[in-house]
Amino acid sequence: MSNASQCRNFVIAGHSGSGKSILCEALLCKAGVIQRPGTIDAKNTVSDFTPEEQEKQSSIYSAVMNCTWKDTKLFFVDTPGYGEFIGQYVAAVRAADAALVVVDAVDGPQIGTARAWKLAKERGIPRFGVINRLDRERADFKQTIEIMRKNHGKTVIIPLYWPVGSESNLSKVVNVLFDTDIPAEIADDVAECKSLWMDAIAETDEALMERYLEGEELTPEELKKGLRASVLSGSTIPVFAVGAQKNVGVSELLDGIVELFPTPLEYVPMPDSEVVVSESGDAIGLVFKSINDTFSGQLAFVRTVSGTFKADSEVYNVSNGTKERFGQLLFMNGKNQAPATEAGPGCIFAIAKLKATKIGDTLAGSNSVKPLPGIKFPGAIMSYAITAAKSGEDEKVSAGINKIIECDPTVRMGRNDETHEFLLSGMGDQHLAIVARRLKDQFKVEAVLNTPKIPYRETITTTGEGHYRHKKQTGGAGQFAEVYLRIAPRAEGYEFANEVVGGTIPKNFIPAVEKGVLDVLSAGPLVGCTVENVRVAVYDGKYHPVDSNEMAFKIAGRMAFREAISKAKPVLLEPIMKVLISIPDTYMGDITGDLNHKRGRVLGMAADEGLQVVHAEVPMAEMHKYATELRSMTQGRGSFEMEFERYEQVPSNVANEIIAKHQAEVEADKE
């Protein structure tokens, strides 16, 4: 399809357990795509179709779906609400024109709700709320609205629909702007919402405002136009009311999507993007998702931004300069595929067997098109040292991980040059456990995950001098070199200076002295870690015209430096991480107390989307299991981000334990 005005594209997001997948079932059923809604317990929902999701009874991957309602094609992506799979939402929101954030009427907004609001706001797309599960026991629409208003403001969060009845007595929903048959028990609440909407609508246009203030009645067309303008500007967030399992409010939600959600022609471009959306001209699309399909192989999911892609055509990957061939275009509903001949603005389609295209790339009908900005994924917050369970299978593990990374860029794999370990990094222990399981199930190779070594560093706190005379006599020419070194702390980096006068060490042997120094710099005396922030000066020595050579001066340089560093009061440095922890206010005391226990420093606090955000600095050594610990402390309602900040001296009592443990391991290796 290529009629952009008859297309809507949105992402469905929210906290884990808020009923997103069941809402999708209700939408597909109401639109006639499926005969009856699936359930989580029966493991037959359209969106949760992988074995891992069915086992966990929770979404792990995003799922693309589509349906038609009132001659309008809807493309939407159901995303997981659990924080460790945030990358799925980050990619989906990048490809969406609007965000539909699902809030549980029983438990109210949670950490996943706040994350969904925040990322949609950063993307700059209109936001819509839907309070779901109103047909459940203990559901409370009004209380949920009050919490949402507390987080965002009363003039921002405005119900567009209000439920009639609650829990098992939920019967219907009424439109607060246009319905006139309002039950008495909700009349006051509906009147308040209508008043808030009238104010918001009037503010979208000066002429409307003037007429509204003079008491003139606005026409339904003016109300609809003003309502849409207010929502698309981001000034207001309309809230729908739905009981998906009882099929209450589903038609009204679909109507609202058609009437209020932006068309693809109103696409919000990313900063530094020059794309102008039109139905004609060069086709331009963003690859935002990739999966390994059992039957089709690699499937790339493309959101058409402008122009129209056609089946059986040649396209260009303008991100890497390669040419690709399109076969059949596929419109997806979970794992179910339907062939399509074309896909215009707003459409999401899958394409099989692209050779050199990955997530974040731009595909286009012409190689002169400028690439769209890529997708920025969050940094990893947890790492394991990874090795193959069976000897000789390291390459199979690496190949499997690289295939997984193609589908999930929040997974990272790299070698730490300081600890010499291969590190598998991701968004938490459960995320990485699923990666390990996929290696075993999909790529038939087993990996072992262990706690990684901390990349400590060493430095000196005062000056020191060292001297070494290397003399070795064997048959024929021997080895001779004598070196005097002076070392001192340096603010940053490493410096080597030649201060020899009088030619006591010839210039051609000075590089050999430095090579010996560098040997020790790469494996310091305390725990065998890199030595940094030191100035080394060679100032004297002796040589022999026959017996001196590069190897002799390298050995002398190494031993002289070891003596010098032992006199310069070496200390251990540890990596300090900058940590942002988002939690509900009730857990603040537990979190700050735990950070103190971890030798952390709380730098400040701020409110964001109804959550408290704690800014702290914590040693990396204390953070390995933090994803698990935070989940336990907050009942899954907390999340955190982490990045390297700097190196800092380890307290002496902690350093002594680390050094003693290292020395014990060295002795054990000798035995």
N, C-alpha and C positions, 0 to 999 in steps of 0.2 A: 504494500500500500504506500502511496506517496502523497495523500491529502493530509498535510500537517495539521490543518485546523480540526480534523476529525481524529486526532491522536492525543493521548495523554501518557505521560511517562513519570513514574514516581517510585520512591523507595519506601518500604514499610520497615519501621525500626521500633525499638523499645526494649524494655528490660526482659531478661529471660523469664519465661513463665507468664507473660502478660497476655498470651493468646494470639500471637501474630499468625502462626501457622493455621490455627482454626479459623481466624478471620479470613485468611486467604481461601480456605476451603469454602466458606460461606459466600465470598465474592464469586468464585468460579462456579459454584452451584447455582446461585441466583442468575448468573449470566448464561447458564446452560452448557457450560464446558464439561461439567461432571454431573452425574445423575443424583448422587447423594454425597454429602460431606464426609470425608474420612475423619478418623480420630487418632490421637497420639497413641492411645492404648492398643488400637488395632493395627498400628504401624502401617497405615495406608493413606497418609496425607500426600498430596502432590509435591509439597516442598521438601519434606524430610524423607528422602528416598534412599539415602546411602545406608549401608549396614551399621556404620558407626552411629549415625543419628537415630536410627530405629532402636539400637541397643541402649543409648543414653536417654532416649525419649526427649531429645532436645536438639535444636538446630545447631549445626556446626559450620555449614557452608551456606552461602547465599543461593537462592533458587529463583530463576527467572520464570515469570508466568505472563499470560496474556488472555484477554477475553474481549468481547464486544458488548457494549451497553449503549442503547439508544443511538445506534449507527456510529458510535465512537469506539475506536480501538484503544484499549488500555494495556500498557506494558508496565509491569511492576516487579520489583525484586524484594522477596522476603529475606530479611537478614537475621543472623543469630544475635541474641541479646546478651550473651555471656561475654564478659570483657576480654577473655583471651582470644576471641575470634573477631576482634575489632577490625582487623584488616579487611574482612568481607564487607563490612558496612562502609569503611573508608572508600573502597573501590566503587561500591554501588551508589553512594551519595554523589560521587564525582560524575556518574553517568545519568543522574536523575534531574528532572525539572522541578520536583517538589518532594517534600518529606511528610509522610503520614506516620506520626508517632503514636504508638499504641500504649495506653496507660491502663493498668489493672484496677478495676473498680473495687476490688477487695483490699489489695495491699498498697494501692496508691503509687505515686512516682518513686522510682528507685534509681540506683546509680546508672543503669542502662538507659533509663529515660533521659537523665541529664546529659549523658554522653550523646544520645541521638539529637537532642535539641541543639547542643553545642556545635556538633560537626555540621549540621544542616545550616546553622547560622553562619558559620565560617565559610561554607560553600556559597552562601548568599542566595539560597533558594527559599521560596515560601514554605512555611511550616503549618501543618494541620494536626490537630489532636483528635484521637478517638478514644473515649473511655469505654473499654471493652469488658466483657464478662459481667454485665449488669444483671444477667439471669442467675448469677451464683449467690450462694448463701453469704451473708455479711457484705454484699455489694452496697456501696454508698456513693452515689453520683455526686451529691452536693458536697460531701466532705472531701472527695477527691478534687473537685473543682476548687475548693478553698485552699487546699495544699498547693495546687498548681498556680493559683493566683498569688499566693504568698511568695512563690519562687519567681514569677514573671511579671506580676502586676495585674490588677483587676481590669484595667482598660486594654490589656493585651490578650489575656485568656478570656474569651467570651464564648459561652455555649451557643451553637447555632441550632442545636436540637436539645430538647429536655425529655427525659424518660417519663412515661406514665406507668406507675406501679414499680415495684422493685423485687429483686430476687425471683422466686418462682411466680410472682404475680406481675412481672413485667409484661405489659401488653402491647405498647406501641411507643413511638417517639413523636413529639410535635415540633414543628418549626417555629422558633420564637419570633421570627420576623413576619411570617406570612399566614400561619394558621390562626384561625379565629375561635375554633371550638376547643377551648383550654379548660381542663378540669380545675375545679376550684382549689384543690389542695396544692397545685403548683402554680397558680395564677400569679402570685406575687413574684416568685422566682423568674417566671417567664417575662413578666413586665419589666423587671430589672434588666434582664438580658437584652430585651428589645430596646430599652432606653440607651444602654451602652452601645448597641449596634447603630442606633440612629445617630448618636454623637460621632462615632467613628466614620460612618458613611458621609455625614455632612462635612467632616474635615477633609475629605478627599477633593472637594471642589468648592471654590469660593461662592459661586452662584447657588449651589445647593445649600451651603451654610447660611447664606442670607435668607433664602426662602424658608429654611428649617427654623431659624431663629424668629422669623415673623409668624410662625405657626402654620405655614402653608403645608399641605399634605404632599408628600413625595409619591410619585407613581411607582408601581411595582418594578417597572423597567429601570427607573432611576435608582431604586434601592438595590437592585441586582448589580447594576453597573458600579455603584459606589461600594458595595460589599466586595466585589471582586477587586476593585482598585485598592481598597484598604488591605486586603489579604496579600495581594501580589507585591505591595510595597514593603511588606514585612511589619507593618504597624500593628496588625492584629493576628491572633492565632485562633481561628474558629475551631470549636470542639464539637465533634459528633458523639452520639450516644448509641451504643450497639450491644445487643446480647446475641453474639454470633451463634451460639448453640440453639437458641430459640428462634433464630432467624428474624430478630427484631432490630430494626434500624439499618438493615443491610441495603435495602433498596434506596433509602434516603442517602446513605453514604455514597453509593454508586452515582446517584443523581448529583450529589455535591462535587464528586470528582469530575464529572463531565462539565458542570456549570462553572466551578470555581478554580480548578487546577489550571495552571498555565498551559498553553499549547507549545509545541516545540519551536514555533516561531518566536516565542518569548524566552528562549533559552538564555540562561545567565552565563555569559562567557567568563572564563577564568582570567585573573589579572595577566597582562602581557599576551593576551590572545587577540588576534585580529579577525577571528572568524565572524562572518556575517551570515546568518542563517537564511536560507531560501530553499524553495522546493526545486528550483532549477540550478544550473551551474554544476561545478565539480562536486562529486560525492566526497564527503569527509566523515570519518567515523573514528571513535575512540574504542580501543580494546580494553575492557575493564575486568574481564574474568576469563579464566581458562580452566578446563577440566580434562582429565583423562577418561574418556568414555570407553566402556568395554567394547562396544561395537564399532564406533566411528573413529576411535583413536583420539588424538588431541582435538578438543573443540574450543575455538576462540569465540568469545561473546563480544559483539560489537554494538555500540549505540550509535546510530546514524545521527550526526549533528546537523549536517546540511547536505542538500542534493539527494540523489537516489542511487543506491547500490542495486545492481542487477545480478541475477544468477548467471553462471557460465560466462564470466567476464574476467578481464585482467585488471588488477589494481596495483597500487604502489604503497609500500610501507615507507612513508616519507620520514619516519624517525630514524631508520637505518639505511635508507637508500636502496632497498631491495624490491624486486618485483614479485607479486604473489598472484596465484590463480584461484579465483572463486569457482567452486562447483555449485552445488545446491545451497540456497539460503534456507535456514531452518528457524521457524518460530517455535519457541520452547515452552512447555508447561512442565516444570520439574524435569524428569528424564524423558518425557514424551515429546516427539518431534513432529512438526508439520511443515512440509515444504512450502516455500514462498518464492515467487519470481522476482520480487523487488522489495526494497525496504527504504522508505523515505525518512524525513526528519522525525525523530522521536522513537522510531522503531528500534527494538532490540532483537538482533538475530544472532544465531550461532553459525559458524562456518568450520568445516572440518579440514584437517591436514594442511594447515599453513606451514611453510617451511621455516621461516625466520622471524616470526612475529610473536611478541610477548606482551604481557599486561603493561598498559601505559603507552603502547605504540599508537601512532595515528595511521590509519589506512585512507587512501584517497584515490579518486579516479584519474588524477593527474599528478605527475611528479613535481609540478611547480607549486603545489600547495604547501604552505608552511605547517610544520607539525603543531598540534595542540599541546599545551603544557601537559607534562606527564602526571602520574598519580604519586603523591608523597605519602608513603606509608610510615606508621610510627616505628620508632626504634625498639629493638628487642629489650626485654627486661629480665630475661633469665637465660642462662647458658649451662650446658652440660658438656663435659669432655666425652667425645664419641669415638668408639673403636668398634671394629667388626668382632662379632662373637667368635667367628671361626678364623683361624689364621689364613691369610692370603685373600680375604674377601674385602679388604679396605676399598679397592677400586669399585666393587659392586655397590658398597654402601655410599660412596661418593657419587656415583652415577645416579643412584636412586634418589638421594637427597636433592641433586640438581634438578631432577624431573619434578620433585615435589615443590621446589622453589618456583618453578615455572608457573605453578598453579596457586602458590601462596607466597608472595614476596615478603611476608612478615617472618618467614623462616629464613635464617641466615646460616651460612656455613663458612668457616674460615680457620686458618691456622694462626695461633698466637705464637709469634716469633720468640717471645720471651720465655714462655712456659713449654714451647714445642708441642702443644696439644692441639688437636683439631676440635673446634668448638661448634656445637650445634646450638643455635640461639633462637629464641622465640618469645611469645607473649605470656608464658607461664608453664607450670608443670604439666597441666592437662593438655595444653597445646602441643608440647613436645612429646608427650606420651602418645598422642594420636599420630604424630609424624613417625615415631618408632614403629607403631602398629602398621601404618601404611607401608613402611619399608618391608615389613615381614609379610603382609598379606598380598601387596601389589607387586613387589619387586623380589620377593622370595629370598631376602637376606636379613639376618638378624644383627642388631647393633646393641652394644652395651653403653649405657649412659652413666657417667660418674660425676661426682662433684669436681668442678675444675679447680686447678691450682690458681692461687691469687698471684698476679704479676707484680710482686713486690719489687722495689728498687732499693738501691743502697747509695749513700752519699757520705761525705765527711763533714765534720763540724769544726775542724781546726787544721793547722798546717802540720806537715810531717815530712821527714826526710828518709830516704832509703839508699842503701849502698849494697852492691853485690859484685863479687869478683868471680868470674866463671873461668875455670882453668881445667882443662882435661887433656892429658897427654897419652897418646897411644903410639903405636908404631908409625913412623912417618910424621906428617903434619898433625899438630894438635888443635885444640880450640882454646882461644883466649879472648876475654872481654871483661872490662870493668866499667860499671855505670854508677853515677851518683844522680839521684832524682830529688826534686823538691815538689811537693804537691800542696795545693791550697783550695779551699772552697770557692766555687764560682756561682754567681747569681743564677745563671742559666746556661745549660749546654756544656760542651767539653772543649778544652783548648790544649794543644800541645805546643810547647815552645822549645826551640833550640837555643840555649844560653851558653853553649860551650865556647870557650875562647882559647886561642893558642893551639887549636888543632889536636887537643888531647884525644878526641874521638873524630876521625875523619867524617866529612859530611855524608859520604856515601853509606855510612853505617847508621846514621840517625834514623832513617825510616825503619830499620830493623828494630831499633830500640822502641819506637812507637808501636810496632806490631806486637812486641812483647807486652806493652802496656795495655793495648786493646784486648789482648787475650784475657787479662784480669778484669778489665772493664765489663766484659760480657758475662763474667761469672764472679761476682764479688765474694769477699771473705766470710760474710755473715750467713747468707742462705743461698749463695750461688746465683744471685740475680744481678741484673744490669746495674753498674755504677754510673751515676750521672752527676752533673753540676760540679765538675772538678777541673782544675788547671794543673797541668803536669809540665814541669820544666826539667830537662836534662842539662846539668850545668858542668859536669866534669866526668872524667873517666880515663881509661888507658886502653891502648891497643898494641898488638904485636904485628909487625909487618908481614910475618909468615903465617902465624897461627890464628889471627883474627879473621872472622867471616860473619856473614849475616846471621847464621843460626846462633853463633855464640853471643852476639849482641842482642838478639831476640830473647834468648834465655836470661841474660843479665838484666835486660830491661824489665822482664816479667818479675823476676825475683826481687829486684830493687823496689819496684812499685808495690809488691806485696808487703815488704817491710815498711815502706812509707805509709801505706794506708792503715796498717795496724797501729801506727803511732798517731794517726790523724782523727782518732775517735770516730770510727764509722758508725752510722746509725741506719736503721731500717725505715724505708718509706712505703706507705700503702696508698692505693688509689682511693680517692674520696669521690663519692657519687652525689650528684645533685638530684634530689628526689622530690616529686610532686605527688602527694597522696590525696585523693578525693574521697571523702567519707561523709555520711550523714552526721549531723551535729552531735548525736547521742554517743558516738564512739570517740569523740575527741580526747577524752581523758585516757582511755585505753591506748590510743595510738601514740600520744605524746609520751606516756610512761614507757611504752615499749621502745620508742626511739632513744630515750635516755639510757635504757638498758643496753642498747646496741651501740653505745658510744656516739650516738647521733646528736646533731645540733639542730634545734628548731629555729628557723630564721624568720618565720612569719606565717600568717594565716590570711586567707581571703575567701570571700563567698563567690560562688560561680554556679549558676543554674540550679540554685537550691541546695548546693552541697558546700561543705567546708573544704578548702584546699590547703593542706599543710605543706609549707616549703621547708625543706630540711636538707642537711648534708650528712651522709652516713658512710662509714667505711665499706668498701665493696665486700670485704670479708664477712660482714654481718648481713648481707642482702641476698645470699644465694637462695634461701628458702622463703623469701619474703612474700612471694605470690601466694604460697600456701598458707603462711601465717596470717596474712592480711585477710584472706578469705575466711579463715577460722575466727579471727577476732571480730569481723563485721558481718558474719553470716552471709558472706558473698556480696555485701553491699558496698565494698570499697574497691578502688582501683588505684594504680599508681603508674607513673612514668619515671624513667631513670636515665641519666646520661653522665658520662665521665666529667668531672670538674677539674681535679688537680691531684697531685701527690702531696702527702703530708707525713710528718714523722710519726711513727708508731710509738705509743706510750711504752716506757721501758719495761713495765711488768708484762705487757702483752708481747713485746718484742722478744723478751727472754724466753717465753714459752715457744714462740715460733722458731727461734734459733735452736733451742734445745731439741725440738722435734725434728728439725732439719738434720742436725748432727747425728741424732739417733738413726735416722733413715740412711745417712751416708755410711755409718758404721755397719748397719745391717746389710747394705749392699756389698761392703767389703767382705763380709763373712760368706 
